[in-house]
Amino acid sequence: MGLILLLNVGILDNPPDIVLFFGRFHPLVVHLPIGFLIMAIMLQVATQRTKFKPLAVYISLAWFMGAVSALVAVIFGYFLSLSGDYDEDTLFWHQWAGIALMLLSFASYIIHKRWKNSLSAPKWALGLLVGFLLMFTGHLGGNLTHGSTYLLQYAPNPVRNMAGLPSKVEPRKKVAVLDSADVFLDLVLPMMQSKCVSCHNQGKKKGGLLLTSYEMMMLGGESDNTIVPGDALKSELVRRITLPMEHDDFMPSEGKPPLTDQEVVLIKWWIKIGAPSNGFVTQLDTEKALTPLVSNYLGLDKNNLFNKKVPPPDRTVIDSLINRGFVVNPLMKDNYFLDANYSLSEYTLEASDIETLLELKEQLVWLNLGNSKVEDAYLEKIGLLYNLVKLDLKGNEITDTGIKHLSKLENLESLNLYGTKVSKGVLELLPHLTKLKKIYLWQTQVTRQTITQLKKENPGLTIIYERE
């Protein structure tokens, strides 16, 4: 208690790093007193029945363990509070409720230890108070971490209204078509809610910044230039989300999932066009440069190929491929889409094998020809397998001359060119592969300059060009 009082008079106004380090353990140690104190109350209740009477000897031990761990949690909790950015009123009540809980726990321990067979009324009164304080203190701790509306976010409206909260707002309908996508409500705000609001809410305003609404975002925090409409480079928000993850100023901090490359691009674009509070993406993206990226981010570019029914394949064709070293497997129980893999074959791939594959052009969606001595000439036929979704050509001596024949694969989502001799030809190929989501270019002749250009021209595309 003396330590807590000393801390509260400002001894640690400028806490050293070691204090803040121990403070980060509060969310871990705080569960210990919760468990011990609940166990103590349960033992106290259970031992009222004859068959549980032998457990009475453990009641004082449970109260002692709960009290001691509560003391540790209180100290670490205070250390954590020194990092700042918490709502002062909520922090005040959470802190002193925690201290009261600790003191009452010690009082319960002393009474159960010294007066095992007497003072029944004080024991039950303390037990009820400790139980109430456990819920109250935990609730306030949740508010500090997740915001004051966290507990009742999904509660029925009558419960919300009793707690002084407004009725629930009907959730915004999921975007079904790109024309209805609002730049702030459907893109920016959901990003903030999923990645940033846990540290920038009413209960925990890190850097004095609230990211729960458009007005609060534009108001900013300790930095005057959190969002500079029209200038992403001068916006502190952009600087923070693009720093190296190990940097102290990187956001989101504390090991939370960072914004994806797609999200960073969209945030920059939103600020660049003036950080509007509303407006349809299709109207704001006048050059249509971000349309594919937004479609991909909102899941509007789903491949409808698998909704089609294809006829069963010719069994003799499949047997012929198997005899040539192909492994052919069905991909679905209720359709006839196929996966063909030649990468483990002991045979040498020939042009006639590709001709045979063409007889399965409706059913074939996955094709692995890795390390199969594929030649550029073969790619002209492979480019006719119009239902291919995944194509693996790694480890083959193919070049830009060959891959240009893949431009008609409009359903292709994944293309593996690892260990091939392709180079700048990918720049001409990719604009045709509108559904492509991932391409492997590691150990090819594609230069870093080309990679940079590919990233700029295809912001929604995942490019693997080095060892992960």
C-alpha positions as CSV (number, residue, x, y, z in Angstrom):
1,M,0.0,0.0,0.0
2,G,2.8,2.3,0.9
3,L,4.4,1.7,-2.5
4,I,1.1,2.6,-4.3
5,L,0.7,5.8,-2.3
6,L,4.3,6.8,-3.1
7,L,3.7,6.2,-6.8
8,N,0.5,8.3,-6.8
9,V,2.2,11.4,-5.5
10,G,4.3,11.5,-8.6
11,I,7.5,9.8,-7.7
12,L,7.5,8.2,-11.2
13,D,6.4,11.1,-13.3
14,N,9.1,10.1,-15.8
15,P,9.3,6.4,-15.4
16,P,12.4,4.5,-16.6
17,D,12.0,1.8,-19.3
18,I,12.3,-1.0,-16.8
19,V,9.1,0.2,-15.1
20,L,7.2,0.4,-18.3
21,F,8.6,-3.0,-19.2
22,F,7.1,-4.6,-16.1
23,G,3.8,-2.7,-16.7
24,R,3.3,-4.6,-19.9
25,F,2.9,-7.8,-17.8
26,H,-0.2,-6.4,-16.1
27,P,-2.6,-8.1,-18.7
28,L,-0.9,-11.4,-18.0
29,V,-0.7,-11.3,-14.1
30,V,-4.2,-9.8,-13.7
31,H,-5.7,-13.2,-14.5
32,L,-4.0,-14.8,-11.5
33,P,-6.0,-13.0,-8.8
34,I,-9.2,-13.5,-10.8
35,G,-8.7,-17.2,-10.8
36,F,-7.6,-17.5,-7.1
37,L,-10.4,-15.2,-5.8
38,I,-13.1,-17.0,-7.8
39,M,-11.7,-20.3,-6.4
40,A,-11.8,-18.9,-2.9
41,I,-15.4,-17.8,-3.2
42,M,-16.4,-21.1,-4.7
43,L,-14.7,-23.0,-1.9
44,Q,-16.5,-20.9,0.6
45,V,-19.8,-21.7,-1.0
46,A,-19.1,-25.4,-1.6
47,T,-18.0,-26.1,2.0
48,Q,-21.5,-25.4,3.2
49,R,-22.3,-28.9,2.0
50,T,-21.2,-31.8,4.2
51,K,-19.4,-33.7,1.5
52,F,-17.2,-30.7,0.7
53,K,-16.3,-29.8,4.3
54,P,-12.7,-31.2,4.0
55,L,-12.0,-28.5,1.4
56,A,-12.4,-25.8,4.1
57,V,-8.7,-26.1,5.0
58,Y,-7.8,-24.6,1.6
59,I,-10.1,-21.5,1.8
60,S,-7.5,-19.3,3.6
61,L,-4.8,-20.4,1.2
62,A,-7.0,-19.5,-1.8
63,W,-7.7,-16.0,-0.3
64,F,-4.0,-15.5,0.4
65,M,-2.9,-16.4,-3.1
66,G,-5.6,-14.2,-4.5
67,A,-4.6,-11.3,-2.3
68,V,-0.9,-11.6,-3.1
69,S,-1.4,-11.9,-6.8
70,A,-3.8,-9.0,-6.6
71,L,-1.1,-6.9,-5.1
72,V,1.3,-7.8,-7.9
73,A,-1.4,-7.0,-10.5
74,V,-2.0,-3.6,-8.8
75,I,1.7,-2.7,-8.9
76,F,2.1,-3.8,-12.5
77,G,-1.2,-2.1,-13.4
78,Y,0.1,1.2,-12.1
79,F,3.3,0.8,-14.0
80,L,1.3,0.3,-17.2
81,S,-0.8,3.4,-16.5
82,L,2.4,5.5,-16.5
83,S,2.6,5.0,-20.3
84,G,-0.4,7.4,-20.5
85,D,-3.1,7.8,-23.1
86,Y,-5.8,6.2,-21.0
87,D,-9.1,7.9,-20.1
88,E,-8.5,9.5,-16.8
89,D,-11.9,8.9,-15.2
90,T,-12.0,5.2,-16.2
91,L,-8.4,4.7,-15.1
92,F,-9.0,6.4,-11.7
93,W,-11.9,4.1,-10.9
94,H,-10.2,1.0,-12.3
95,Q,-7.1,1.7,-10.2
96,W,-8.8,2.3,-6.9
97,A,-11.3,-0.5,-7.4
98,G,-8.3,-2.8,-7.9
99,I,-6.7,-1.5,-4.7
100,A,-9.9,-2.0,-2.8
101,L,-10.2,-5.5,-4.2
102,M,-6.7,-6.3,-3.0
103,L,-7.3,-4.9,0.5
104,L,-10.6,-6.8,0.9
105,S,-8.8,-10.0,-0.3
106,F,-6.2,-9.6,2.4
107,A,-9.0,-8.9,4.9
108,S,-10.8,-12.1,3.9
109,Y,-7.6,-14.1,4.2
110,I,-6.9,-12.8,7.7
111,I,-10.5,-13.5,8.9
112,H,-10.5,-17.0,7.5
113,K,-7.1,-17.7,8.9
114,R,-7.7,-16.4,12.5
115,W,-11.4,-17.1,12.9
116,K,-12.0,-20.3,11.0
117,N,-15.2,-21.2,12.9
118,S,-16.6,-17.8,13.6
119,L,-17.4,-14.4,12.1
120,S,-19.6,-16.0,9.4
121,A,-21.4,-12.7,8.5
122,P,-18.2,-10.7,7.8
123,K,-16.9,-13.6,5.7
124,W,-19.9,-13.6,3.5
125,A,-20.1,-9.9,3.3
126,L,-16.4,-9.7,2.2
127,G,-17.0,-12.5,-0.3
128,L,-19.9,-10.7,-1.9
129,L,-17.9,-7.5,-2.1
130,V,-14.9,-9.2,-3.6
131,G,-17.2,-10.9,-6.2
132,F,-18.8,-7.6,-7.1
133,L,-15.4,-5.8,-7.3
134,L,-14.0,-8.5,-9.5
135,M,-16.7,-7.9,-12.1
136,F,-16.6,-4.1,-11.8
137,T,-12.8,-3.8,-12.0
138,G,-12.6,-6.3,-14.9
139,H,-15.3,-4.3,-16.7
140,L,-13.4,-1.1,-16.3
141,G,-10.2,-2.8,-17.5
142,G,-12.0,-4.0,-20.6
143,N,-13.2,-0.4,-21.2
144,L,-9.6,0.9,-21.0
145,T,-8.4,-1.7,-23.5
146,H,-11.3,-1.9,-25.9
147,G,-13.4,1.3,-25.3
148,S,-16.4,2.0,-23.1
149,T,-18.9,0.5,-25.5
150,Y,-17.1,-2.9,-25.9
151,L,-19.1,-4.9,-23.4
152,L,-22.5,-3.7,-24.6
153,Q,-21.7,-3.4,-28.2
154,Y,-23.9,-6.4,-29.2
155,A,-26.4,-6.1,-26.3
156,P,-30.1,-5.8,-27.0
157,N,-31.3,-2.2,-27.2
158,P,-33.1,-2.2,-23.9
159,V,-29.9,-3.2,-22.1
160,R,-27.9,-0.6,-24.0
161,N,-30.5,2.1,-23.2
162,M,-30.5,1.2,-19.5
163,A,-26.7,1.7,-19.5
164,G,-27.1,5.1,-21.1
165,L,-26.0,4.0,-24.6
166,P,-28.0,4.8,-27.7
167,S,-29.8,2.1,-29.6
168,K,-27.7,0.1,-32.0
169,V,-27.2,1.5,-35.4
170,E,-28.1,-0.9,-38.2
171,P,-24.8,-2.3,-39.6
172,R,-23.9,-1.1,-43.0
173,K,-24.8,-3.6,-45.6
174,K,-21.9,-5.4,-47.2
175,V,-20.9,-3.9,-50.6
176,A,-22.2,-6.1,-53.4
177,V,-21.3,-3.9,-56.3
178,L,-18.4,-1.5,-56.7
179,D,-20.7,1.4,-57.6
180,S,-22.1,1.4,-54.1
181,A,-18.8,1.4,-52.2
182,D,-18.3,4.5,-50.1
183,V,-14.7,5.6,-49.7
184,F,-14.9,6.3,-46.0
185,L,-17.6,4.0,-44.7
186,D,-16.7,0.9,-46.7
187,L,-12.9,1.3,-46.9
188,V,-11.2,3.7,-44.4
189,L,-13.4,3.3,-41.3
190,P,-13.4,-0.5,-41.4
191,M,-9.6,-0.5,-41.6
192,M,-9.4,1.8,-38.6
193,Q,-11.9,-0.4,-36.6
194,S,-10.0,-3.6,-37.3
195,K,-6.4,-2.4,-36.9
196,C,-6.3,0.8,-35.0
197,V,-9.3,1.5,-32.7
198,S,-8.2,-0.9,-30.0
199,C,-5.5,1.8,-29.1
200,H,-7.4,4.9,-30.2
201,N,-10.8,4.8,-28.5
202,Q,-12.6,6.7,-25.8
203,G,-10.9,4.6,-23.1
204,K,-7.4,4.5,-24.5
205,K,-6.4,7.5,-26.6
206,K,-2.7,6.8,-27.5
207,G,-1.1,10.1,-28.6
208,G,-4.4,11.8,-27.8
209,L,-5.8,10.4,-31.1
210,L,-9.3,9.0,-31.6
211,L,-10.0,7.0,-34.7
212,T,-13.6,6.1,-34.1
213,S,-15.2,8.5,-36.4
214,Y,-14.4,10.9,-39.3
215,E,-14.6,14.0,-37.1
216,M,-12.2,12.5,-34.5
217,M,-9.7,11.4,-37.2
218,M,-9.6,14.9,-38.7
219,L,-9.3,16.5,-35.3
220,G,-6.0,14.6,-34.9
221,G,-4.1,14.1,-31.7
222,E,-0.8,15.3,-30.2
223,S,0.5,15.7,-33.8
224,D,-1.1,18.6,-35.7
225,N,-0.6,16.8,-39.0
226,T,-2.2,13.4,-38.4
227,I,-4.1,13.7,-41.6
228,V,-3.2,16.4,-44.1
229,P,-5.9,16.3,-46.8
230,G,-4.3,16.2,-50.2
231,D,-0.8,15.3,-49.0
232,A,-0.3,11.8,-47.9
233,L,3.5,12.3,-47.4
234,K,3.0,15.0,-44.9
235,S,0.4,13.0,-42.9
236,E,1.7,11.5,-39.7
237,L,-0.8,8.6,-40.0
238,V,0.9,7.5,-43.3
239,R,4.4,7.9,-41.8
240,R,3.5,5.7,-38.9
241,I,1.9,2.9,-40.9
242,T,4.8,2.8,-43.4
243,L,7.7,2.7,-40.9
244,P,9.6,-0.5,-40.4
245,M,7.7,-2.8,-37.9
246,E,10.6,-2.7,-35.4
247,H,10.5,1.1,-35.2
248,D,9.2,2.6,-31.9
249,D,6.7,4.8,-33.8
250,F,5.3,2.1,-36.0
251,M,1.5,1.7,-36.0
252,P,-0.3,-0.4,-35.0
253,S,2.0,-1.1,-32.0
254,E,2.2,-3.8,-29.4
255,G,2.4,-6.6,-31.9
256,K,-1.0,-6.0,-33.4
257,P,-1.6,-7.0,-37.0
258,P,-0.2,-4.3,-39.3
259,L,-2.2,-2.8,-42.2
260,T,-1.7,-4.8,-45.4
261,D,0.0,-3.3,-48.5
262,Q,-3.5,-2.9,-50.0
263,E,-4.8,-1.0,-47.0
264,V,-1.7,1.3,-47.0
265,V,-2.2,2.1,-50.7
266,L,-5.9,2.8,-50.1
267,I,-5.2,5.1,-47.1
268,K,-2.7,7.1,-49.1
269,W,-5.1,7.4,-52.0
270,W,-7.9,8.6,-49.7
271,I,-5.7,11.3,-48.2
272,K,-4.3,12.3,-51.6
273,I,-7.8,13.0,-53.0
274,G,-8.6,15.2,-50.0
275,A,-9.6,12.7,-47.3
276,P,-13.3,13.1,-48.0
277,S,-15.9,12.0,-45.5
278,N,-18.0,10.3,-48.1
279,G,-18.2,9.6,-51.8
280,F,-18.4,6.6,-54.1
281,V,-15.1,5.1,-55.0
282,T,-16.1,4.9,-58.7
283,Q,-16.7,8.7,-58.8
284,L,-13.6,9.6,-56.9
285,D,-11.2,7.3,-58.8
286,T,-11.5,9.3,-62.0
287,E,-8.5,7.5,-63.6
288,K,-9.8,4.1,-62.5
289,A,-6.3,3.3,-61.2
290,L,-7.6,1.9,-57.9
291,T,-10.7,0.2,-59.2
292,P,-9.1,-3.3,-59.4
293,L,-7.5,-2.9,-56.0
294,V,-10.8,-1.9,-54.3
295,S,-12.6,-4.7,-56.0
296,N,-10.1,-7.2,-54.7
297,Y,-10.1,-5.7,-51.2
298,L,-13.8,-5.8,-50.9
299,G,-13.9,-9.3,-52.4
300,L,-15.9,-8.2,-55.4
301,D,-13.5,-9.9,-57.9
302,K,-14.3,-13.5,-56.8
303,N,-13.7,-16.0,-59.5
304,N,-17.1,-17.2,-60.7
305,L,-15.5,-20.1,-62.5
306,F,-16.3,-22.6,-59.8
307,N,-20.0,-21.8,-60.0
308,K,-20.1,-23.4,-63.4
309,K,-20.9,-27.0,-64.0
310,V,-18.4,-28.8,-66.3
311,P,-19.0,-32.1,-68.0
312,P,-17.2,-35.2,-66.8
313,P,-13.7,-35.8,-68.3
314,D,-13.0,-38.5,-70.8
315,R,-11.6,-41.4,-68.7
316,T,-9.3,-42.6,-71.5
317,V,-7.7,-39.2,-71.6
318,I,-7.0,-39.2,-67.9
319,D,-5.6,-42.8,-68.1
320,S,-3.3,-41.6,-70.9
321,L,-2.0,-38.8,-68.8
322,I,-1.5,-41.0,-65.8
323,N,0.5,-43.5,-67.9
324,R,2.7,-40.6,-69.0
325,G,3.5,-39.7,-65.3
326,F,0.8,-37.2,-64.5
327,V,-1.0,-37.3,-61.1
328,V,-4.6,-36.3,-61.8
329,N,-7.0,-35.6,-58.9
330,P,-10.5,-34.3,-58.7
331,L,-10.9,-31.0,-56.8
332,M,-14.6,-31.2,-55.9
333,K,-17.1,-33.8,-55.0
334,D,-20.0,-32.2,-56.9
335,N,-18.2,-31.0,-60.0
336,Y,-15.5,-32.3,-62.3
337,F,-12.7,-29.8,-62.0
338,L,-9.2,-31.4,-62.0
339,D,-5.7,-30.9,-60.7
340,A,-2.9,-32.3,-62.8
341,N,0.7,-32.5,-61.5
342,Y,3.7,-33.5,-63.6
343,S,6.5,-32.2,-61.3
344,L,7.3,-35.6,-59.9
345,S,7.2,-37.6,-63.1
346,E,10.2,-39.6,-64.2
347,Y,9.3,-39.1,-67.9
348,T,10.3,-36.3,-70.2
349,L,7.5,-33.9,-71.1
350,E,6.6,-33.9,-74.7
351,A,4.5,-31.7,-77.0
352,S,2.0,-34.6,-77.3
353,D,1.4,-34.5,-73.6
354,I,0.4,-30.9,-73.9
355,E,-2.0,-31.8,-76.7
356,T,-3.5,-34.4,-74.4
357,L,-4.0,-31.8,-71.7
358,L,-6.0,-29.7,-74.1
359,E,-8.7,-32.4,-74.2
360,L,-9.3,-31.5,-70.5
361,K,-9.4,-27.7,-71.0
362,E,-12.8,-27.4,-69.5
363,Q,-12.0,-29.4,-66.4
364,L,-8.4,-28.5,-65.7
365,V,-8.0,-25.6,-63.2
366,W,-4.7,-26.5,-61.4
367,L,-1.6,-27.5,-63.4
368,N,1.8,-28.1,-62.0
369,L,4.6,-28.4,-64.6
370,G,7.4,-27.5,-62.2
371,N,10.9,-28.7,-63.2
372,S,9.4,-30.6,-66.2
373,K,11.6,-29.1,-69.0
374,V,8.8,-27.0,-70.4
375,E,9.8,-25.2,-73.5
376,D,8.6,-21.8,-74.8
377,A,6.8,-23.6,-77.7
378,Y,4.7,-25.6,-75.2
379,L,3.3,-22.4,-73.6
380,E,1.3,-21.6,-76.8
381,K,-0.9,-24.6,-76.1
382,I,-0.9,-24.2,-72.3
383,G,-2.3,-20.7,-73.0
384,L,-5.4,-22.3,-74.4
385,L,-6.3,-24.0,-71.1
386,Y,-8.7,-21.1,-70.4
387,N,-10.0,-22.4,-67.0
388,L,-6.6,-22.5,-65.3
389,V,-6.7,-20.9,-61.9
390,K,-3.3,-22.0,-60.7
391,L,-0.2,-22.6,-63.0
392,D,3.2,-23.7,-61.7
393,L,6.1,-23.4,-64.2
394,K,9.0,-23.1,-61.8
395,G,12.4,-24.4,-62.7
396,N,11.8,-24.4,-66.5
397,E,13.9,-22.8,-69.2
398,I,11.1,-20.5,-70.4
399,T,11.5,-16.9,-71.4
400,D,9.5,-13.8,-72.2
401,T,8.9,-15.2,-75.7
402,G,6.9,-18.1,-74.2
403,I,5.0,-16.4,-71.4
404,K,3.3,-13.9,-73.7
405,H,1.1,-16.9,-74.8
406,L,-0.4,-17.0,-71.3
407,S,-2.2,-13.7,-71.8
408,K,-5.5,-15.5,-72.5
409,L,-5.7,-17.2,-69.1
410,E,-8.3,-14.8,-67.8
411,N,-9.1,-17.0,-64.7
412,L,-5.5,-17.3,-63.6
413,E,-5.0,-16.3,-59.9
414,S,-1.6,-17.8,-59.2
415,L,1.4,-18.0,-61.5
416,N,4.7,-19.5,-60.4
417,L,7.7,-18.5,-62.5
418,Y,10.4,-19.1,-59.9
419,G,13.7,-20.2,-61.3
420,T,12.9,-19.3,-64.9
421,K,14.5,-16.9,-67.4
422,V,11.6,-14.5,-67.7
423,S,12.4,-10.8,-67.3
424,K,10.6,-7.6,-68.5
425,G,8.0,-9.7,-70.3
426,V,6.0,-9.9,-67.1
427,L,5.2,-6.2,-67.5
428,E,3.3,-6.9,-70.8
429,L,1.7,-10.1,-69.5
430,L,0.2,-8.9,-66.2
431,P,-2.3,-6.4,-67.6
432,H,-4.0,-9.3,-69.3
433,L,-4.3,-11.5,-66.2
434,T,-7.0,-9.4,-64.5
435,K,-7.7,-12.0,-61.8
436,L,-4.1,-12.7,-60.9
437,K,-3.5,-12.4,-57.1
438,K,0.0,-13.9,-56.6
439,I,3.1,-14.3,-58.8
440,Y,6.4,-15.9,-57.9
441,L,9.4,-14.2,-59.5
442,W,12.2,-15.3,-57.2
443,Q,15.5,-16.2,-59.0
444,T,14.4,-15.0,-62.4
445,Q,15.9,-12.3,-64.6
446,V,13.3,-9.8,-63.4
447,T,15.2,-6.8,-61.9
448,R,14.3,-4.9,-58.8
449,Q,13.5,-1.9,-61.0
450,T,10.9,-4.1,-62.8
451,I,9.6,-5.3,-59.5
452,T,9.1,-1.8,-58.3
453,Q,7.2,-1.0,-61.5
454,L,5.1,-4.1,-61.1
455,K,4.1,-3.1,-57.6
456,K,3.2,0.4,-58.7
457,E,1.1,-0.8,-61.5
458,N,-0.5,-3.7,-59.6
459,P,-1.0,-2.6,-56.0
460,G,-3.3,-5.5,-55.2
461,L,-0.9,-8.2,-56.5
462,T,1.3,-10.2,-54.1
463,I,4.7,-10.5,-55.7
464,I,7.2,-13.1,-54.3
465,Y,10.6,-12.1,-55.5
466,E,12.9,-13.1,-52.6
467,R,13.1,-15.8,-50.0
468,E,10.3,-15.2,-47.4
